[in-house]
């Protein structure tokens, strides 16, 4: 299996698509998760282009239980820079989903200020994580509210009465996962199509804590590259966060109706149509 050799700890990576295709570096969400849960749906982008994925430090096959280092947003940005250089991914197109979208923005800001290289040639941000602490607090409150909604409570009661815990433990674990992420969806039952994943709690906590009382919007005005922001209208992350992000970047904003935080599951046609159109009209150039 391929692992990086230039990062402080080896990071698992994999490429899908034509060997000679234009390359996209796809950044998964979390923090502390892994790339697998973007699959198989995100492989739609690998039909014409090569999609490179890696498990960010602390998650998936890049998890190291003996690594006592506190993982921060700065360490994740430095890892990203080393991955780009080691895999020779310039001109650099970053496709970031959820936390991966925020990671792409953090990297782009660092590059704009001369603290990371190469600078991205293009940015595709899919339901990026909140761009400020205020919007993150709004997201957390909305997600908690949705998880206690009558629809989700009814699904919990249905599972409790199903007897699956005893009769089919694997199916019970699957349904438990689906209920844990139901609040991300415009329609909770659509969570069944999401590939299960796990988040390393300590990585998630330390990364968010390292951002402090953050507000990325002012710094985004220094980023100079074509960008696309896609956001589900029913995402618990406020659409205002993505709208402000797009405005600061001078980017196109596409809002998908009847869609929560996971457009590659809920509205794949609209998502991939918008991404393909953007990539087709913005040929990558070296920074």
Rosetta blueprint (number, residue, H / E / L):
1 X L
2 X L
3 X E
4 X L
5 X L
6 X L
7 X L
8 X L
9 X L
10 X L
11 X L
12 X E
13 X E
14 X E
15 X E
16 X E
17 X L
18 X L
19 X L
20 X L
21 X L
22 X L
23 X E
24 X E
25 X E
26 X E
27 X E
28 X L
29 X L
30 X L
31 X L
32 X L
33 X L
34 X L
35 X H
36 X H
37 X H
38 X H
39 X L
40 X L
41 X H
42 X H
43 X H
44 X H
45 X H
46 X H
47 X L
48 X L
49 X L
50 X E
51 X E
52 X E
53 X E
54 X E
55 X L
56 X L
57 X L
58 X L
59 X L
60 X H
61 X H
62 X H
63 X L
64 X L
65 X L
66 X L
67 X L
68 X L
69 X L
70 X L
71 X L
72 X L
73 X H
74 X H
75 X H
76 X H
77 X H
78 X H
79 X H
80 X H
81 X H
82 X H
83 X H
84 X H
85 X H
86 X H
87 X L
88 X L
89 X L
90 X L
91 X L
92 X L
93 X E
94 X E
95 X E
96 X E
97 X E
98 X L
99 X H
100 X H
101 X H
102 X H
103 X H
104 X H
105 X H
106 X H
107 X H
108 X H
109 X H
110 X H
111 X H
112 X H
113 X L
114 X L
115 X L
116 X L
117 X L
118 X L
119 X L
120 X L
121 X L
122 X E
123 X E
124 X E
125 X E
126 X E
127 X L
128 X L
129 X L
130 X L
131 X L
132 X E
133 X H
134 X H
135 X H
136 X H
137 X H
138 X H
139 X H
140 X H
141 X H
142 X H
143 X H
144 X H
145 X H
146 X H
147 X H
148 X L
149 X L
150 X H
151 X H
152 X H
153 X H
154 X H
155 X H
156 X H
157 X H
158 X H
159 X H
160 X H
161 X L
162 X L
163 X L
164 X H
165 X H
166 X H
167 X H
168 X L
169 X H
170 X H
171 X H
172 X H
173 X H
174 X H
175 X H
176 X H
177 X H
178 X H
179 X H
180 X H
181 X H
182 X H
183 X H
184 X H
185 X L
186 X L
187 X L
188 X H
189 X H
190 X H
191 X H
192 X H
193 X H
194 X L
195 X L
196 X L
197 X L
198 X L
199 X L
200 X L
201 X H
202 X H
203 X H
204 X H
205 X H
206 X H
207 X H
208 X H
209 X H
210 X H
211 X H
212 X L
213 X L
214 X L
215 X E
216 X L
217 X H
218 X H
219 X H
220 X H
221 X L
222 X L
223 X L
224 X L
225 X L
226 X E
227 X E
228 X E
229 X E
230 X E
231 X E
232 X E
233 X L
234 X L
235 X L
236 X L
237 X L
238 X L
239 X H
240 X H
241 X H
242 X H
243 X H
244 X H
245 X H
246 X H
247 X H
248 X H
249 X H
250 X L
251 X L
252 X E
253 X E
254 X E
255 X E
256 X E
257 X L
258 X L
259 X L
260 X L
261 X L
262 X L
263 X H
264 X H
265 X H
266 X H
267 X L
268 X H
269 X H
270 X H
271 X H
272 X H
273 X H
274 X H
275 X H
276 X H
277 X H
278 X H
279 X H
280 X H
281 X H
282 X L
283 X L
284 X L
285 X L
286 X L
287 X L
